[in-house]
Amino acid sequence: TAVGYQALTAQTGTTGTVGNTAVGYQAAAALTSATSTTAIGYKAGGTGTMTGSDNTLIGRAAGYALAGGDSNTIVGFEAGVATTAGTNMTIIGRRAGYANLESGAAGTVALGYE
């Protein structure tokens, strides 16, 4: 389900089987083969060619560069904005996890401002 200009524009897969939801201007715009992902907010999950599944991205540019990784929860203004990969991460707060977190950051919990 896509609501917003260029939301989910790169998504591949059969309609109804991928289970992605994007709401907002360019939300999850580069998401390709990811499934069961929710991106809500202006450019949430924006530029990462997202292939991981079960991610939740809420907030302006939350998870903006996320490309790989599964089961991440990223909430807040620019939370996890430079994060490219990682699994089972919880990042909550304005610019929390602002630095680039990669696959070695699996299980990271980041709370608060920057």
N, C-alpha and C positions, 0 to 999 in steps of 0.2 A: 504494500500500500504506500503510495507516494502522494504527499500533499505539499506543494510548494515548487517554486521555479527550479528546475533542474534537479529535483530530489530523485535519487535512485536512477539516474540516467544511464549508468554503465552496467546495471544489474544484468546478469545472465541467468539462465535457468528457465524452467517452465513456470508460468504464472500459477500461483496457488500452491506450489510445492516449496518455494524458498522461504516464505514466512517472514520477510523483512518489512519493517515499517520505518518510513522517514517522513518527518514533518518539519518543514522550514526551508528557507532559501538554500539551495545546494546541499541539503542534508544528505549525507551518504552518497554524494554525487559520483564518487569513483568506486563505490562498492561493486565488486564483480561477482564472485562466486560464494560469498558469505551467505549463511542462512540464519534464520531466527535472530536477526539483529534489529535493534531499535535505535534510531537516531532522531532526537528531537532538539531543534534549535538551529539558529542561523549557522550554517556550515559545520554542524556537528558531524563528525566522521567525514569531513570534507574531501581531502585530497589523497588519502591513502587508498591504494588499490586493494581494498579490503577483501581478504579471503577467509579470515577466521569467522567463527560462528558463535552465536549466543552472547553477543556483546550488547551492552546497554550504554548509550552515550546521550547525556542530557545536558544541554546548556550551550551557549554560544561557543562554537569551535571546540567543544569537548571532543577529545580523541581525534583531533583534526588530521593528524598524519598516520593514524593507526592503519597498518596494512595487514599484519599477521597477528595471530593470537586469538585465543578463545576464552569465553566466559569472563570477560572484563566488565566492570561497572565503573563508569567514569562520569561524574556529575559535577557541574559547576562551570562558571565562566572560564574558558580556556583551560579547563582541567585536563591534564595529560595532553596538552596541545602538540608537543613534539614527540610524543611516544609513538614508536613505530611498530613495536611488537611486545609480546608478553602475554602470559596466561594467568588466569585467576587473580587479576589485580583489582583492587578497590581503591579508587582515587576520588576523593570528595573534597570540594572546596574551591574557592576562587584561585585559579592558577596552581592548584595542588598538582604535584607531579609534573611541573612545567618543563623540566629537563627531558631530554630524550631517554626514555626507558626502552630497553630492547629485550630480546628473548631471555637473557640472563636475569631479568627482573621479575620472573614468575613469582606470583604470590605476594607481591608488594602491596602494602597498605599505606596510603598517603592521605592524611587528613589535614585540613586547614589551609591557610593562605600561603601560597608558594612553598 
